Amino acid sequence: MLTQSIFVFVLLLVRPLGQVGTPEEVEWIKENAQASEWLQKGRYAEAAKSFSKSVQLAEKFGADDERLGESLNGLAEAYRLQENYAGLGSVHRRILSIRWSDASRKGDPAIADLVDRFADVLRLAYFPGHDFDQALKKYQEALIKARGGEALYLAMTGMLVKAELTTEAADLMDRALRTFPTSRRLRYKEAEMLRDSGRMRKALEAFQQASRMKPPPEMPPERDQAQLSFIYQRIGGVNTDLADFDAANTAYKTALEISPDNADARIALGDLYFRRGQYSDALSEYSKVLAAHSNSALPHYRVADAHLHMQNFSEAAARTADALKIDPQLRKARYIRGMALVRMGLADDGEKELQQYRKQEADAQDQINDRRNVIVANRGAAALALSGRGEEALSSFRKAISEHPRAASLRLNFALALQTLGRTRESASTLQDLLDSGLSDDFLVYRSIARAYESLKNEPSRVKYDALSVRSIDAALEEELR
């Protein structure tokens, strides 16, 4: 939930405080401190006035100065506590434009408009009809006008992929790579997209290209090494999928030469040995990870699996016991423990573990089926709405919601279907109920309810939810990069 954590938001702006001690700097410190004091005392009008002045002072230091970010965040908090949503939306749009624009056009207001249009495309992803086409056209026009930063393109591409808008994601990645041709992060993201779409040879080429690219000048050497090691780890993974095990072996070892502490690469090398029946070599790699990460369940499990295949059953049982103490839900460890106990002659104990494993597997499969059924229900009901069978679509959504009452996406799309059918007041009510339920405060919900209130000509509510939408999508973009 988005609460008073507005102050936790930190603009990704880094510049030394080069003007510390100047009259402008002293005046900003004084005004910003006064504003913070007003805020703590609950005198929000005075706080807003002081923060507005501190923003004006900070603007002299440049759009990418962290002091401007601090004052803007303070002003946003004052407006939020005042319930001044027009002011809140304006400030958050400015924060968004500073944070996600390219360095050459820092604070470009076209960025906020681009993100608005992008949100409309995402919220209509299940309804690829006329409204979606119009939203897509406006998004593409906004994309031409705005100059986003590398991070914005990365985040937006990831969100498009998750929404299964793969064509739009590929188009955006092409634009990003044309804009930032030397970006290793973007090339890596492109490779991930190719891999996930099953285009393994193309993915391998892209990962290899990323491995040859130089890091940004400001990147610390240790981070460069970690990033490059991770790329070689991914090269190893793709080669493993292509059954080119020698190339995979070379890639994993290169990853470890670059960064010996890359535990994931070492586990992957061990897995490759394991797959080839080289259990002693696999055990050696797993044991190195275990020595460095004894509080993690995974290396305990991997060591146990190697011992099981080497017929060291008591060792396998001991290591899985350690793994399950750390993570009782690690199903594969429970299976290995059950098999080890059976092979040790402890059939009853082993069978108990295997029964628990089967139960956990069934529960996990039920969760997978539940998520899949929600996706299928969304698609099916949305398709009915688009084909003109509106009442059938609504009935289908209602049935799915009764079967999956905590699936926020079903309620959101039900509301969008209502809006498509011209039942805007019911749509707004459904979205309001979704927000009030606590099931979701996703930016898509805020954006959708803002559009519903716009259609109903309820300007105060439209302004409120537009402001909350901007604040929420900013957080969602940042989350996508983690």
VOGU-3710 file (C-alpha; in Angstrom, 3 decimals, decimal comma):
1> mltqsifvfv> 0,000/0,000/0,000  1,160/3,535/-0,789  1,013/5,458/2,485  3,062/8,256/3,994  6,240/6,754/2,564  6,542/9,693/0,186  9,676/10,817/2,019  11,240/7,413/1,430  11,166/8,151/-2,300  14,637/9,183/-3,387
11> lllvrplgqv> 15,249/10,685/-6,769  17,994/8,905/-8,660  19,884/12,146/-9,022  23,475/12,337/-7,960  25,390/15,597/-7,888  27,811/16,875/-5,262  26,530/19,811/-3,258  28,889/22,160/-5,016  27,181/25,317/-3,792  27,250/24,543/-0,070
21> gtpeevewik> 27,988/27,746/1,829  26,725/30,164/-0,833  23,891/32,533/0,090  21,520/30,513/-2,117  22,488/27,290/-0,343  22,036/28,807/3,105  18,658/30,245/2,158  17,476/26,881/0,784  18,575/25,024/3,933  16,733/27,535/6,104
31> enaqasewlq> 13,511/27,456/4,087  13,484/23,673/3,690  14,054/23,199/7,419  11,221/25,609/8,216  8,913/23,726/5,858  9,781/20,402/7,499  9,065/21,895/10,919  5,632/23,118/9,765  4,911/19,660/8,404  5,816/17,942/11,673
41> kgryaeaaks> 3,551/20,330/13,568  0,624/19,525/11,290  0,473/23,030/9,829  0,188/21,813/6,257  -0,731/25,111/4,574  2,376/26,801/5,989  4,443/23,732/5,084  3,211/23,821/1,497  4,024/27,520/1,235  7,543/27,019/2,594
51> fsksvqlaek> 8,223/23,954/0,456  7,040/25,879/-2,616  9,590/28,556/-1,826  12,341/25,979/-1,211  11,505/24,410/-4,583  12,008/27,798/-6,246  15,338/28,168/-4,497  16,457/24,644/-5,392  15,614/25,192/-9,045  18,651/27,477/-9,220
61> fgadderlge> 20,890/24,454/-8,586  19,618/22,573/-11,661  16,879/20,080/-12,486  19,098/17,120/-11,585  20,106/18,436/-8,158  19,071/16,241/-5,228  17,948/19,278/-3,214  15,205/19,953/-5,730  14,046/16,370/-5,317  13,973/16,752/-1,543
71> slnglaeayr> 11,880/19,908/-1,675  9,494/18,498/-4,271  8,909/15,431/-2,136  8,226/17,603/0,875  5,769/19,691/-1,109  4,017/16,551/-2,354  3,635/15,288/1,202  2,190/18,606/2,357  -0,311/18,574/-0,502  -1,253/14,958/0,230
81> lqenyaglgs> -1,949/15,699/3,872  -3,996/18,731/2,816  -5,856/16,515/0,335  -4,871/19,037/-2,316  -4,885/16,511/-5,124  -4,469/19,042/-7,920  -1,242/20,184/-6,306  -0,197/16,621/-5,516  -0,694/15,504/-9,118  1,227/18,473/-10,479
91> vhrrilsirw> 4,202/17,868/-8,196  4,291/14,139/-8,856  4,179/14,707/-12,594  7,190/16,959/-12,219  9,000/14,393/-10,078  8,201/11,739/-12,671  9,536/13,919/-15,478  12,789/14,617/-13,645  13,351/11,078/-12,533  12,693/9,252/-15,801
101> sdasrkgdpa> 13,854/11,717/-18,469  17,149/11,555/-20,307  20,012/13,596/-18,878  20,006/15,770/-21,998  16,411/16,870/-21,325  16,106/16,527/-17,567  12,620/17,400/-16,354  11,032/17,177/-19,807  7,255/17,441/-19,125  6,586/15,196/-22,133
111> iadlvdrfad> 7,726/12,271/-19,976  4,704/12,546/-17,685  2,399/12,542/-20,703  4,196/9,508/-22,124  3,746/7,601/-18,882  0,031/8,526/-18,823  -0,422/7,139/-22,331  1,625/4,075/-21,469  -0,641/3,364/-18,484  -3,703/3,477/-20,745
121> vlrlayfpgh> -2,171/0,878/-23,058  -1,431/-1,430/-20,140  -4,863/-1,160/-18,547  -6,553/-2,097/-21,846  -4,218/-5,022/-22,567  -7,042/-7,566/-22,309  -9,294/-5,491/-24,592  -7,433/-5,142/-27,929  -10,267/-3,364/-29,712  -10,963/0,204/-30,798
131> dfdqalkkyq> -10,203/1,792/-27,416  -6,913/-0,079/-27,198  -5,965/0,995/-30,725  -6,650/4,618/-29,858  -4,658/4,347/-26,622  -1,778/2,721/-28,507  -1,782/5,491/-31,114  -1,626/8,209/-28,457  1,164/6,314/-26,643  3,192/6,021/-29,851
141> ealikargge> 2,751/9,741/-30,544  3,876/10,566/-27,001  6,862/8,262/-27,427  8,053/10,320/-30,386  7,808/13,589/-28,465  9,513/12,433/-25,242  13,154/11,612/-24,614  13,098/9,009/-21,883  16,129/7,820/-20,001  17,565/4,345/-20,322
151> alylamtgml> 15,926/3,279/-17,052  12,456/4,312/-18,257  12,769/2,217/-21,417  13,943/-0,760/-19,377  11,056/-0,513/-16,934  8,396/0,085/-19,582  9,638/-2,808/-21,703  9,486/-5,171/-18,736  5,927/-4,097/-17,932  4,827/-4,574/-21,541
161> vkaeltteaa> 6,271/-8,088/-21,531  4,377/-8,940/-18,342  1,180/-7,653/-19,946  1,919/-10,003/-22,890  2,126/-7,046/-25,256  5,163/-8,594/-26,908  5,001/-6,649/-30,185  4,853/-3,353/-28,331  7,687/-4,482/-26,043  9,897/-5,402/-29,008
171> dlmdralrtf> 9,155/-2,075/-30,731  10,055/-0,147/-27,582  13,270/-2,133/-27,154  14,246/-1,331/-30,753  13,687/2,370/-30,059  15,658/2,178/-26,827  18,621/0,512/-28,521  18,624/3,137/-31,272  18,568/5,851/-28,629  21,220/4,242/-26,403
181> ptsrrlryke> 23,272/2,015/-28,754  26,107/1,543/-26,259  23,894/0,512/-23,329  24,900/-2,864/-21,954  21,790/-3,008/-19,754  19,485/-2,579/-22,723  21,320/-5,150/-24,794  21,094/-7,561/-21,866  17,343/-6,904/-21,563  16,920/-7,559/-25,278
191> aemlrdsgrm> 18,730/-10,869/-24,851  16,426/-11,828/-21,978  13,383/-11,068/-24,107  14,714/-13,179/-26,961  15,484/-16,048/-24,576  12,056/-15,921/-22,967  10,398/-15,992/-26,394  12,344/-19,152/-27,270  14,694/-17,529/-29,804  17,763/-19,052/-28,215
201> rkaleafqqa> 20,314/-18,463/-30,985  19,359/-14,798/-31,229  19,437/-14,546/-27,443  22,936/-16,019/-27,362  24,137/-13,485/-29,920  22,662/-10,628/-27,900  24,182/-11,849/-24,623  27,560/-12,217/-26,323  27,259/-8,714/-27,745  26,440/-7,410/-24,256
211> srmkpppemp> 29,540/-9,148/-22,884  31,722/-7,122/-25,267  30,213/-3,753/-24,398  31,881/-1,291/-22,065  30,200/-0,199/-18,837  29,113/3,394/-18,243  32,049/5,581/-17,127  30,502/6,147/-13,696  30,052/2,443/-12,919  32,331/1,209/-10,069
221> perdqaqlsf> 34,736/-1,580/-11,118  33,232/-4,077/-8,668  29,753/-3,536/-10,090  31,102/-3,852/-13,631  32,650/-7,198/-12,692  29,433/-8,422/-11,084  27,368/-7,387/-14,108  29,765/-8,953/-16,604  29,923/-12,155/-14,574  26,140/-12,318/-14,595
231> iyqriggvnt> 26,074/-11,913/-18,387  28,461/-14,840/-18,825  26,288/-16,835/-16,435  23,345/-16,179/-18,748  25,460/-17,202/-21,766  26,115/-20,454/-19,955  22,393/-20,922/-19,341  21,461/-20,419/-22,983  24,206/-22,802/-24,116  22,891/-25,355/-21,634
241> dladfdaant> 19,402/-25,004/-23,131  20,977/-25,496/-26,570  22,723/-28,640/-25,250  26,132/-27,127/-26,052  27,560/-28,227/-22,725  31,211/-27,493/-23,509  30,378/-23,889/-24,381  28,232/-23,663/-21,243  31,113/-24,961/-19,153  33,439/-22,319/-20,591
251> ayktaleisp> 30,911/-19,529/-19,992  30,252/-20,510/-16,376  33,973/-20,724/-15,656  34,503/-17,317/-17,259  31,764/-15,905/-15,032  33,570/-17,284/-11,980  36,960/-16,016/-13,141  35,476/-12,517/-13,344  33,632/-12,801/-10,033  34,519/-15,834/-7,880
261> dnadarialg> 31,761/-14,854/-5,419  29,003/-15,336/-7,992  27,135/-18,088/-6,152  24,482/-18,481/-8,847  27,116/-19,100/-11,519  28,828/-21,675/-9,296  25,533/-23,445/-8,649  24,867/-23,422/-12,404  28,315/-24,940/-13,082  27,564/-27,595/-10,485
271> dlyfrrgqys> 24,220/-28,272/-12,140  25,993/-28,714/-15,479  28,375/-31,257/-13,955  25,408/-32,972/-12,323  23,546/-33,134/-15,627  26,562/-34,800/-17,220  26,823/-37,342/-14,400  29,954/-35,780/-12,891  28,606/-35,916/-9,350  31,928/-35,433/-7,558
281> dalseyskvl> 32,635/-32,275/-9,538  29,081/-31,065/-8,902  29,482/-31,738/-5,173  32,718/-29,748/-5,129  31,025/-26,671/-6,631  27,948/-26,968/-4,409  30,114/-27,330/-1,317  31,954/-24,100/-2,112  28,642/-22,263/-2,240  27,497/-23,938/0,970
291> aahsnsalph> 30,639/-22,821/2,768  29,928/-19,207/1,842  26,138/-19,341/2,231  25,338/-21,814/4,974  22,173/-19,890/5,893  20,653/-20,555/2,446  18,574/-23,685/1,861  19,509/-24,100/-1,806  23,163/-25,175/-1,459  22,190/-27,633/1,310
301> yrvadahlhm> 19,682/-29,191/-1,072  22,121/-29,295/-3,988  24,810/-30,943/-1,819  22,225/-33,473/-0,626  21,173/-34,322/-4,190  24,783/-34,963/-5,198  25,264/-37,202/-2,147  22,097/-39,128/-2,998  23,336/-39,861/-6,503  26,703/-40,881/-5,076
311> qnfseaaart> 24,804/-43,222/-2,689  25,937/-41,302/0,397  22,467/-41,606/1,877  23,158/-40,517/5,454  24,890/-37,354/4,192  21,969/-36,659/1,873  19,505/-37,022/4,743  21,552/-34,746/7,011  21,922/-31,995/4,414  18,225/-32,023/3,514
321> adalkidpql> 17,342/-31,775/7,194  19,421/-28,590/7,316  17,778/-27,283/4,143  14,277/-27,896/5,478  15,046/-26,147/8,767  15,854/-23,053/6,734  13,005/-23,439/4,219  10,301/-26,008/5,060  8,651/-25,307/1,682  11,645/-26,422/-0,392
331> rkaryirgma> 9,814/-29,366/-1,933  12,743/-30,874/-3,818  14,732/-31,114/-0,594  11,872/-32,998/1,033  11,804/-35,442/-1,871  15,550/-36,039/-1,641  15,250/-36,569/2,113  12,442/-39,068/1,646  14,400/-41,066/-0,924  17,544/-41,008/1,220
341> lvrmgladdg> 15,668/-42,301/4,268  14,071/-45,093/2,240  17,481/-46,128/0,880  18,811/-46,130/4,460  16,114/-48,662/5,400  13,946/-46,120/7,260  10,944/-46,763/5,058  8,256/-45,322/7,362  10,126/-42,072/7,931  10,956/-41,839/4,268
351> ekelqqyrkq> 7,348/-42,393/3,223  6,168/-39,640/5,579  8,560/-37,219/3,892  7,441/-38,341/0,444  3,776/-37,926/1,380  4,511/-34,392/2,560  6,385/-33,765/-0,680  3,407/-34,973/-2,740  1,072/-32,735/-0,756  3,309/-29,695/-1,255
361> eadaqdqind> 3,586/-30,483/-4,964  -0,200/-30,737/-5,256  -0,646/-27,428/-3,396  1,893/-25,732/-5,660  0,168/-27,111/-8,753  -3,176/-25,847/-7,455  -1,692/-22,357/-7,154  -0,336/-22,557/-10,702  -3,712/-23,765/-11,965  -5,470/-20,972/-10,085
371> rrnvivanrg> -3,269/-18,296/-11,682  -3,716/-19,871/-15,113  -7,489/-20,076/-14,669  -7,615/-16,359/-13,786  -5,717/-15,503/-16,974  -7,980/-17,730/-19,069  -11,096/-16,245/-17,466  -9,886/-12,699/-18,126  -9,150/-13,463/-21,749  -12,375/-15,339/-22,350
381> aaalalsgrg> -14,667/-12,753/-20,786  -12,837/-9,844/-22,443  -13,164/-11,585/-25,824  -16,927/-11,875/-25,283  -17,121/-8,152/-24,547  -15,164/-7,273/-27,672  -17,363/-9,494/-29,833  -20,486/-7,628/-28,761  -21,730/-10,238/-26,300  -21,702/-7,843/-23,378
391> eealssfrka> -24,073/-9,542/-20,966  -22,337/-12,886/-21,484  -19,025/-11,195/-20,765  -20,307/-9,702/-17,511  -21,778/-13,045/-16,443  -18,468/-14,715/-17,199  -16,575/-12,133/-15,139  -19,013/-12,494/-12,226  -18,633/-16,276/-12,237  -14,835/-16,027/-12,324
401> isehpraasl> -14,823/-13,485/-9,480  -16,954/-15,813/-7,346  -14,419/-18,595/-7,983  -11,374/-16,347/-7,462  -12,552/-13,622/-5,053  -9,060/-12,275/-4,376  -8,023/-11,925/-8,022  -7,836/-8,150/-8,431  -7,271/-8,388/-12,196  -10,717/-9,973/-12,671
411> rlnfalalqt> -12,401/-7,108/-10,822  -10,420/-4,524/-12,770  -11,295/-6,070/-16,116  -14,926/-6,511/-15,062  -14,995/-2,760/-14,424  -13,394/-2,065/-17,797  -15,976/-4,288/-19,482  -18,738/-2,301/-17,784  -17,176/0,910/-19,061  -16,925/-0,537/-22,573
421> lgrtresast> -20,656/-1,230/-22,420  -21,403/2,336/-21,367  -22,179/1,439/-17,758  -19,657/3,909/-16,432  -21,261/4,551/-13,039  -21,236/0,815/-12,263  -17,637/0,669/-13,456  -16,591/3,465/-11,099  -18,416/1,788/-8,213  -16,691/-1,530/-8,940
431> lqdlldsgls> -13,288/0,105/-9,014  -14,001/2,014/-5,812  -15,005/-1,248/-4,130  -11,751/-2,805/-5,338  -9,715/-0,006/-3,789  -11,720/-0,081/-0,565  -11,252/-3,861/-0,287  -7,472/-3,486/-0,016  -6,955/-6,140/-2,696  -5,121/-3,687/-4,948
441> ddflvyrsia> -3,867/-0,137/-5,108  -2,228/-0,737/-8,477  -1,761/2,265/-10,747  -3,981/0,576/-13,344  -6,899/0,734/-10,909  -6,240/4,401/-10,118  -5,893/5,255/-13,804  -9,085/3,388/-14,688  -11,194/4,976/-11,972  -9,859/8,409/-12,939
451> rayeslknep> -11,013/7,829/-16,524  -14,405/6,624/-15,277  -14,893/9,748/-13,163  -13,781/11,863/-16,122  -16,584/10,336/-18,193  -19,012/11,000/-15,335  -17,793/14,640/-15,180  -16,865/14,195/-11,518  -13,873/16,513/-11,611  -12,778/16,335/-7,928
461> srvkydalsv> -12,638/12,532/-8,036  -10,924/12,559/-11,425  -8,222/14,900/-10,113  -7,753/12,806/-6,956  -7,284/9,504/-8,729  -5,156/10,968/-11,504  -2,767/12,228/-8,806  -2,705/8,853/-7,056  -2,176/7,143/-10,412  0,917/9,226/-11,175
471> rsidaaleee> 2,379/8,548/-7,727  1,621/4,829/-8,047  3,056/4,322/-11,535  6,273/6,031/-10,462  6,652/3,395/-7,739  5,723/0,617/-10,196  8,395/1,709/-12,683  11,003/1,657/-9,926  9,837/-1,768/-8,749  10,204/-3,132/-12,286
481> lr> 13,935/-2,336/-12,202  14,636/-4,292/-9,013
//
